[in-house]
């Protein structure tokens, strides 16, 4: 950010945009999971996110990135990340059901791995940038996402029992369970904000 736009404080601005669109994405993510299922929603949102990050990296690498485009890319990435996050958090309960021991074990391992990556990631990135330049670090992020996506595509199996239960719930709920169209999705988003007390009329 500092290299491209001359001010580290710009990061705070795009973070606000990304945070707002992430909230919208999480709200719409629940609708997407109901309609398309956990696996399709997660893989689809993550694939679009990989493409978004790849486009961002390409524009930064070629020096053609503008500030308005930066806001658009970060907002889009926040939105897609919110959808993927909703689906991701639905995966462990779908696999382990209500088995709290297995769920706790899963979340513990996930947090441990996140902590390891959170500590080593910046160190490795800094070493790569110092020795090989800015471009390899930009390329590594979408590539790692793409590899993870392929692994999930071939290995993630949502139990058929869970899928059948979700299908039955959807049929019982009827057409009004999920809003139709973009307008309905945003209506659901603002209703959700009101329920949380974050937005009042």
C-alpha positions in Angstrom: 0.0 0.0 0.0 2.8 2.4 1.0 4.8 1.6 -2.2 1.8 2.0 -4.5 0.0 4.9 -2.9 2.5 6.6 -0.6 0.7 6.3 2.7 0.3 3.4 5.1 -2.9 5.1 6.5 -4.7 4.2 3.3 -4.8 0.7 4.6 -7.3 1.8 7.3 -9.6 3.2 4.6 -9.8 0.1 2.5 -10.1 -2.0 5.6 -13.3 -0.2 6.5 -14.8 -1.0 3.0 -13.7 -4.6 3.3 -15.3 -4.9 6.8 -18.6 -3.6 5.7 -18.8 -5.8 2.6 -17.7 -8.7 4.7 -20.8 -8.3 6.9 -23.0 -8.2 3.8 -21.2 -11.3 2.5 -21.8 -13.2 5.7 -25.5 -12.3 5.6 -25.9 -13.4 2.0 -23.7 -16.4 2.7 -26.5 -18.0 4.8 -28.8 -17.6 1.8 -26.3 -19.1 -0.5 -25.7 -22.1 1.8 -29.4 -22.8 1.9 -29.8 -22.6 -1.8 -26.6 -24.2 -3.1 -25.2 -26.2 -0.2 -22.1 -25.8 1.9 -19.5 -27.3 -0.5 -20.6 -25.4 -3.6 -21.0 -22.1 -1.7 -17.5 -22.4 -0.1 -15.7 -23.5 -3.3 -17.5 -21.0 -5.5 -16.9 -18.0 -3.2 -13.3 -19.1 -2.6 -12.6 -19.5 -6.4 -14.0 -16.1 -7.1 -11.8 -14.8 -4.3 -8.7 -16.4 -5.8 -9.6 -14.7 -9.1 -10.1 -11.4 -7.4 -6.8 -11.6 -5.5 -5.0 -12.7 -8.7 -6.4 -9.6 -10.5 -5.3 -7.4 -7.6 -1.8 -8.9 -7.7 -1.5 -8.5 -11.5 -2.5 -4.8 -11.3 -0.1 -4.1 -8.5 2.7 -5.9 -10.2 2.3 -4.0 -13.4 1.9 -0.7 -11.7 -1.6 -0.1 -13.2 -3.5 -0.2 -9.9 -5.5 2.9 -9.1 -7.0 3.8 -5.7 -10.7 3.4 -6.8 -9.8 0.0 -8.2 -8.1 -0.9 -5.0 -11.2 -0.1 -3.0 -13.3 -2.2 -5.5 -11.0 -5.2 -5.2 -10.8 -5.0 -1.4 -14.6 -4.6 -1.1 -15.2 -7.5 -3.4 -12.7 -9.7 -1.6 -14.4 -8.8 1.7 -17.8 -9.7 0.3 -16.6 -13.0 -1.1 -14.7 -13.7 2.1 -17.8 -13.2 4.2 -19.7 -15.7 2.0 -16.9 -18.3 2.2 -16.6 -17.7 6.0 -20.2 -18.5 6.5 -19.9 -21.8 4.6 -16.6 -22.6 6.2 -18.0 -22.4 9.7 -20.9 -24.7 8.7 -18.5 -27.5 7.6 -17.4 -28.9 11.0 -21.0 -29.3 12.3 -22.0 -30.8 9.0 -19.3 -33.5 9.4 -19.3 -34.1 13.1 -22.9 -33.2 13.9 -23.4 -32.3 17.6 -20.4 -34.3 18.9 -18.9 -31.5 21.0 -15.7 -33.5 21.7 -14.9 -33.8 18.0 -15.9 -30.2 17.3 -13.7 -28.8 20.1 -10.8 -30.9 18.8 -11.3 -29.6 15.3 -11.5 -25.9 16.4 -8.4 -26.4 18.6 -6.4 -27.8 15.8 -7.6 -25.1 13.5 -6.6 -22.4 15.9 -3.2 -24.0 16.5 -2.5 -24.1 12.8 -3.7 -20.5 12.3 -1.4 -19.3 15.1 1.6 -21.1 13.5 0.8 -19.6 10.0 0.1 -16.2 11.6 3.6 -16.1 13.1 5.6 -17.8 10.4 3.7 -16.3 7.4 4.9 -12.6 7.8 8.5 -13.9 8.5 8.5 -16.0 5.3 6.9 -13.2 3.3 9.4 -10.7 4.5 12.3 -13.0 3.6 10.8 -13.6 0.1 10.4 -9.9 -0.5 13.9 -9.2 0.7 15.5 -11.8 -1.4 13.3 -12.1 -4.5 11.3 -8.9 -4.6 7.6 -7.9 -4.3 6.1 -10.0 -7.2 6.8 -13.5 -5.9 5.1 -12.7 -2.6 2.1 -11.4 -4.5 1.9 -14.5 -6.7 2.3 -16.9 -3.8 -1.0 -15.9 -2.1 -3.4 -16.7 -4.9 -1.4 -19.8 -5.8 -1.6 -21.1 -2.2 -5.4 -20.4 -2.3 -5.7 -22.3 -5.6 -3.9 -25.4 -4.2 -6.0 -25.3 -1.0 -9.2 -25.1 -3.2 -8.2 -28.1 -5.2 -7.5 -30.1 -2.1 -11.0 -29.1 -0.7 -12.6 -30.0 -4.0 -11.3 -33.5 -4.0 -11.4 -34.3 -0.3 -14.3 -32.5 1.2 -17.4 -34.7 1.5 -20.5 -33.5 3.3 -22.3 -36.5 4.7 -25.4 -37.5 2.7 -27.4 -37.6 5.9 -26.7 -34.0 6.6 -27.5 -33.0 3.0 -30.8 -34.9 3.1 -31.7 -33.1 6.3 -30.9 -29.7 4.9 -33.0 -30.5 1.8 -35.9 -31.5 3.9 -35.6 -28.3 6.0 -35.5 -26.2 2.8 -38.6 -27.9 1.4 -40.5 -27.3 4.7 -39.4 -23.7 4.9 -40.8 -23.0 1.4 -40.1 -20.3 -1.0 -40.1 -17.6 1.6 -37.2 -19.0 3.5 -34.7 -17.1 1.4 -35.3 -13.8 -0.2 -35.4 -13.7 -4.0 -33.1 -11.5 -6.0 -30.6 -8.9 -4.9 -33.2 -6.6 -3.4 -34.4 -9.5 -1.1 -30.9 -10.3 -0.1 -30.2 -6.7 1.0 -33.5 -6.5 2.8 -32.5 -9.6 4.7 -29.1 -8.0 5.4 -30.7 -4.8 7.0 -33.2 -6.9 8.9 -30.2 -8.9 10.3 -28.5 -5.6 11.3 -31.7 -4.5 13.1 -31.9 -7.8 15.0 -28.3 -7.3 16.2 -29.0 -3.8 17.2 -26.4 -2.4 14.8 -28.9 -0.4 12.7 -32.0 1.4 13.9 -34.8 3.1 12.0 
